[in-house]
Amino acid sequence: MRSTFNILFYIKRNEPKKDGRVVIMVRITINSIRSQFSSKLLVQPDQWDSKNERVKGQVAEARNLNRLLENIGSSLNVHYNKFMSIDGHVNPERLRNIFLGHEEQEQTIISFFDKFNDQYKLKVGTTSTHKTYTRYLLTRERLVEFMKQRYNLSDIPIKEMTISFIDEFYLYLRNNTECNHNSSLKFLQRFRTILYFAKNSGLSFNDPFGSFRFRYDKVNRGYLDQDELDILYTKKFSSARLSQVRDIFIFSCYTGLAYVDIFELTEDKIRKAFDGHLWIMTKRQKTDVNTNVRLLDIPLTILERYKGKQKNGKVLPVISNQKTNDYLEEIADICGIVKKITFHLARHTFASTVALGNDVPMESIQSMLGHADIKTTQIYAHVIDRKLSRDMDKMAKVVNNRNPVENAAAIKARMAESMDYEKEPVLSGVEDKSKIKYLITDETYLFSKKGKLKEISERDFFISVVERNFKILYTSPNIKFATNGTEIIIGSKFFGEIMGGYYSLNNQVGVFEDFRYGIINVQELKSIVPQNQICRKAVSE
């Protein structure tokens, strides 16, 4: 149904200016809903014609005011018809904002950035972290700096965003802020989040990120090996602050907890589990994923060192992350460790050296690190040389202890013994013969109800017979089969020809000297009458 739309001009008689003139007001009514605003036009009350909603007289001033009122009415009608044709509806408040230009101001990138940040700030401490909030603030700051330098503007409408704008912002971050490739992409990722926020708020525009691809460089974040960990743990420092920072870092190396999780670690999160050991049972601040880590002797010793000395139930004396990283750099120099040590390196050390290096499965490492996706764990857990060496030792013992010559001779001997098939009846190896009725000829083939047979070469046929304790029951130039009482290994030269009318054998993968082989279950055998019955021979006991 078409909405009712009306524009009314009237004067505000109760608020005259010093010279006696009053403001001409504009009232928009759509479906009985009103919105009004000032036209910024002034007129003497006695010169206003309320019935015609115009200024009286033909003097130049009156004609000019009436022309401006006509323009206001025409503009409002144009905006109204535009919205009705596109959206099918419009409210008077939005029509007023469009006319006054308010909505255009609200559709700029920085206005949406501010709205997003204001909402995100309310989530800090519940579903979001303060650190992530500050990163969005920094992204806004970098974006404004870029626009001022490149366009001499502090804000632009979102609808004017293009892929060129994105590329130029990326280059600005690389060249002017000393950000590397991955860090620059992180800024762009947060910028894209703002555009998604604008789109989800109802704004329609072409996504400038539509053809942009986020391709991050692979980064080797590094870790400490066991020797470096031991040097760090046993080092005596003259400074108490360095000793404390070292202890917190080592605690993270042996628990895998991130900085913020150690900062928030309290006594109630350390509990005795069913196995009688103390465990840290908490949730990661970053992902809200449960993480459970058993306390080993070294972190237990560190906890005992600071027990009862902290406030609010906290267990360790954690200072700011920035100061911690500054002190870790100093600690590395004192210990002669040439690697760049940051607190986050401790989680990589836990995953690689402490866990994976001691054969802890990747799934368990994922649980202890509190990762929602095991792919993230694989980034943290580096295959260290010591573990690789142990794995190669295990493989070498198996491979090196095999003697191919002796093994081949044994197989040939067993094959020779098994070939003596004429001494026993054909079905002597089948336990329950009452369930089996079939024909065996040079042109007949036993087949599975499911029609799925695993094919093997002639050599593998005989090896399977020997290794799985099968007995060869029948052989001829065209067909072979053997059984262990439960399964039958079969092979036929006429595999495809005989079976063609019964089952599709498109899954054949190989032929060895014109033979095809497979294994089927005795209970799945079914009797058949072959298409070619020439030289048919029944074989039974």
Secondary structure as GFF3:
##gff-version 3
##sequence-region A 1 541
A	DSSP	beta_strand	5	11	.	.	.	ID=ss1
A	DSSP	beta_strand	22	30	.	.	.	ID=ss2
A	DSSP	beta_strand	33	43	.	.	.	ID=ss3
A	DSSP	three_ten_helix	45	47	.	.	.	ID=ss4
A	DSSP	beta_strand	48	49	.	.	.	ID=ss5
A	DSSP	beta_strand	54	55	.	.	.	ID=ss6
A	DSSP	alpha_helix	60	86	.	.	.	ID=ss7
A	DSSP	alpha_helix	92	100	.	.	.	ID=ss8
A	DSSP	alpha_helix	102	106	.	.	.	ID=ss9
A	DSSP	alpha_helix	109	123	.	.	.	ID=ss10
A	DSSP	alpha_helix	130	151	.	.	.	ID=ss11
A	DSSP	three_ten_helix	158	160	.	.	.	ID=ss12
A	DSSP	alpha_helix	163	176	.	.	.	ID=ss13
A	DSSP	alpha_helix	181	200	.	.	.	ID=ss14
A	DSSP	alpha_helix	226	234	.	.	.	ID=ss15
A	DSSP	alpha_helix	240	253	.	.	.	ID=ss16
A	DSSP	alpha_helix	259	263	.	.	.	ID=ss17
A	DSSP	three_ten_helix	267	269	.	.	.	ID=ss18
A	DSSP	beta_strand	270	272	.	.	.	ID=ss19
A	DSSP	beta_strand	278	283	.	.	.	ID=ss20
A	DSSP	beta_strand	290	294	.	.	.	ID=ss21
A	DSSP	alpha_helix	297	305	.	.	.	ID=ss22
A	DSSP	alpha_helix	321	335	.	.	.	ID=ss23
A	DSSP	alpha_helix	345	349	.	.	.	ID=ss24
A	DSSP	pi_helix	350	355	.	.	.	ID=ss25
A	DSSP	three_ten_helix	356	358	.	.	.	ID=ss26
A	DSSP	alpha_helix	362	369	.	.	.	ID=ss27
A	DSSP	alpha_helix	374	380	.	.	.	ID=ss28
A	DSSP	alpha_helix	385	400	.	.	.	ID=ss29
A	DSSP	alpha_helix	404	418	.	.	.	ID=ss30
A	DSSP	three_ten_helix	421	423	.	.	.	ID=ss31
A	DSSP	three_ten_helix	433	435	.	.	.	ID=ss32
A	DSSP	beta_strand	447	448	.	.	.	ID=ss33
A	DSSP	alpha_helix	458	467	.	.	.	ID=ss34
A	DSSP	beta_strand	471	475	.	.	.	ID=ss35
A	DSSP	beta_strand	479	483	.	.	.	ID=ss36
A	DSSP	beta_strand	487	492	.	.	.	ID=ss37
A	DSSP	alpha_helix	495	499	.	.	.	ID=ss38
A	DSSP	beta_strand	516	521	.	.	.	ID=ss39
A	DSSP	three_ten_helix	522	524	.	.	.	ID=ss40
A	DSSP	beta_strand	525	526	.	.	.	ID=ss41
###
